[in-house]
Amino acid sequence: MVRDITLGQYMPGRSIVHRLDARSKILMLLAIIVFIFIANNYMALMLITLSSLLVVLLTKISFRLYLKSMKVILIVVVFTGIINLFYGNGQVLWEWQFIRITEGGVNNAVFVTIRIAALVLVSSVLTFTTSPTDLTDAIERLLKPLKIFHIKVHEIAMMMTIALRFIPVLLEETDKIMNAQKARGADMESGGLLKRLKALIPVLIPLFVSAFRRANDLAMAMECRCYNGGKGRTRMRVLHFSMLDLWASIFLLAVFAGVILCNIYFPATVR
Amino acid sequence: MGVIKVENLKLTYGTGTSFEKTALSDVSFEIEKGEFVGVIGHTGSGKSTLVQLLNGLLKPTEGKVFLNGKDIWAEPKKIREVRFKVGMVFQYPEYQLFEETVEKDIAFGPKNMGLPEEEIRERVRSAAEFVGLKEELMKKSPFDLSGGEKRRAAIAGVIAMDPDVLILDEPTAGLDPLGRDALLSQIRSYHQVRKNTVMLVSHSMEDIARIADRILVMNKGKKEMLDTASAVFSKGEELEKMGLRVPQITKLMMLLRGQGIPVSTDILTVEQGFSEIVSQLSV
């Protein structure tokens, strides 16, 4: 079924990580992504990976779910890893005709793989522990300065919220329509690419029609409740920075300092 | 031999995960050719799951479905043939319309069956007639029709496949009373003319009582009863425990009887009730 997709799904909970302010979680994620790319030797990378794993533990979400979200991008990881294997120089370890695997290549491959894995892991922490509404709320608040350039931050955030809200609805709808067309003998599982694309028409047209219908209904319902954009709009749940956020920032600073020290005192394995 | 026979059907969703849920368990019954069977049950009782198992949209975890004596999953590659023979009209079927004209949309099923052009045209015409779609609507876009007309067009699309068994899941949901009566009598006349088997899933006890030969009662994923309408509705208390009820007129007759008036409680329609009361008064 189409419904079994787990990339970036919110897992409700009350852990320390869940209780952090969504804004600080986004900023910290950005910071960690920067650290991951600053780190240029194994020690630094290990420090980041270990501290990410610590955060993962703190979320109290089963590690299986993290692995599941990693499975989706496994192909990308393996592919970039293998490509990197053939680049780089240094001592040649193995040679066959034009293919040459060097020490640098192996280092590159391992490094890139760990980097991507760590990236996915920390990103999953954000999406697993932050509800979509909090997330878009936080994005709206963080992008507020852009209002100076007449960018409609609130409208963009509202669109994101609505889009996220309707993903499961549309998935369910797709499932229903597919079943209805299958019941009329639509064949979606066999044939070449062109035939399969054509077989999608009976699903896509009703799906679009219903998406527009829903959009219309939603717009009407919002207007009935006097929605007129972000101006003067107050919030039901206000985001708060707490002591927890302070401690998290201190932790992050410590990791940052560690990474810098590792970079200075250990030789760089990749440039 | 029945047209549809199911043996120990069981369906579990999400096996092996924490969301594991048994939607249906240990369901067995047989439906004879030409029967009109009503299916009732509380929301979540497994009605919709059951009917989707009958035409091979879902595969049972355990148990077998036989269509005309053949196990439908014996050859999984040929499951499409089963779907042509067991026509399924889903809830709110108007949302599946997609073609440029009503005519083309009704022809979608027969076309998938690979029928010759001539036969398709004939089937589309007779299907439209059964559901009462006027000739001049056939060249229109299905999106320009009214809600009731769309519903009819979608039902015609399934009837046009001329299935051995026609399953309708809440076909009258959301229609006005007039539209509902008209659609039900069209389904009944389809059943009488074609002599095909029809299964009707509905929440309206009145509709079911009026139209079905036998009634299948589902509760919590299990088959609770499969009997004639009067036998099923004589067990009012049991039905109420399952969150169902008897038709209002039957209830009225039961109350009258409780008051000591010797009316028959084997009454399923208002017309029957009317003549029963009149005959009691004239005694």
Boltz contact constraints between the chains, C-beta under 6 A:
constraints:
  - contact:
      token1: [A, 177]
      token2: [B, 96]
      max_distance: 6.0
  - contact:
      token1: [A, 179]
      token2: [B, 57]
      max_distance: 6.0
  - contact:
      token1: [A, 180]
      token2: [B, 90]
      max_distance: 6.0
  - contact:
      token1: [A, 180]
      token2: [B, 96]
      max_distance: 6.0
  - contact:
      token1: [A, 183]
      token2: [B, 83]
      max_distance: 6.0
  - contact:
      token1: [A, 183]
      token2: [B, 88]
      max_distance: 6.0
  - contact:
      token1: [A, 184]
      token2: [B, 108]
      max_distance: 6.0
  - contact:
      token1: [A, 184]
      token2: [B, 109]
      max_distance: 6.0
  - contact:
      token1: [A, 185]
      token2: [B, 80]
      max_distance: 6.0
  - contact:
      token1: [A, 185]
      token2: [B, 83]
      max_distance: 6.0
  - contact:
      token1: [A, 185]
      token2: [B, 84]
      max_distance: 6.0
  - contact:
      token1: [A, 185]
      token2: [B, 109]
      max_distance: 6.0
  - contact:
      token1: [A, 185]
      token2: [B, 112]
      max_distance: 6.0
  - contact:
      token1: [A, 202]
      token2: [B, 98]
      max_distance: 6.0
  - contact:
      token1: [A, 205]
      token2: [B, 98]
      max_distance: 6.0
  - contact:
      token1: [A, 206]
      token2: [B, 95]
      max_distance: 6.0
  - contact:
      token1: [A, 206]
      token2: [B, 96]
      max_distance: 6.0
  - contact:
      token1: [A, 206]
      token2: [B, 98]
      max_distance: 6.0
  - contact:
      token1: [A, 210]
      token2: [B, 95]
      max_distance: 6.0
